[in-house]
Amino acid sequence: MTTEQRLAMIKEAMKVLANTDKIDQKFKQRGLNSLTQAYNRHTSQMKASKIFTNTKRFGH
């Protein structure tokens, strides 16, 4: 599974969680916080791998 696919899944989970009223507000917020952290972690990994690929390509 690619990082882009993971990001799409995380976004979808965040959307579903944000739109539900069936769970306690505290758990809802906790879930959104952990999904946000996962999203940020994946985007920073993507940036790091792009930088690595670019520097590798130019032989630095």
C-alpha positions as CSV (number, residue, x, y, z in Angstrom):
1,M,0.0,0.0,0.0
2,T,1.4,3.4,-1.0
3,T,1.6,6.4,1.3
4,E,-1.0,8.2,-0.9
5,Q,-3.5,5.3,-0.3
6,R,-2.8,5.4,3.4
7,L,-3.4,9.2,3.4
8,A,-6.7,8.7,1.6
9,M,-7.8,6.1,4.1
10,I,-6.9,8.3,7.0
11,K,-8.8,11.3,5.5
12,E,-11.9,9.1,4.9
13,A,-11.7,7.8,8.5
14,M,-11.5,11.4,9.8
15,K,-14.5,12.4,7.7
16,V,-16.6,9.5,9.0
17,L,-15.5,10.1,12.6
18,A,-16.2,13.8,12.4
19,N,-19.7,13.2,11.1
20,T,-20.8,10.6,13.6
21,D,-22.8,11.5,16.8
22,K,-23.0,8.0,18.1
23,I,-19.9,8.1,20.2
24,D,-18.8,10.1,23.2
25,Q,-17.3,13.5,22.4
26,K,-14.1,12.7,24.3
27,F,-13.5,9.5,22.4
28,K,-14.4,11.3,19.1
29,Q,-11.7,14.0,19.8
30,R,-9.1,11.4,20.9
31,G,-9.7,9.5,17.6
32,L,-9.5,12.6,15.5
33,N,-6.3,13.6,17.3
34,S,-4.6,10.2,16.6
35,L,-5.7,10.2,13.0
36,T,-4.3,13.7,12.6
37,Q,-1.0,12.6,14.0
38,A,-0.9,9.6,11.7
39,Y,-1.7,11.9,8.7
40,N,1.0,14.3,9.6
41,R,3.5,11.5,10.1
42,H,2.8,10.1,6.7
43,T,3.0,13.4,4.9
44,S,6.3,14.2,6.6
45,Q,7.6,10.7,5.5
46,M,6.5,11.5,1.9
47,K,8.4,14.8,2.0
48,A,11.5,13.1,3.4
49,S,11.5,10.4,0.8
50,K,11.0,12.9,-2.0
51,I,14.0,14.9,-0.7
52,F,16.1,11.7,-0.4
53,T,15.1,10.7,-4.0
54,N,15.9,14.1,-5.4
55,T,19.3,14.3,-3.7
56,K,20.2,10.8,-4.7
57,R,19.3,11.5,-8.3
58,F,21.8,14.4,-8.5
59,G,24.5,12.4,-6.8
60,H,25.0,14.4,-3.6
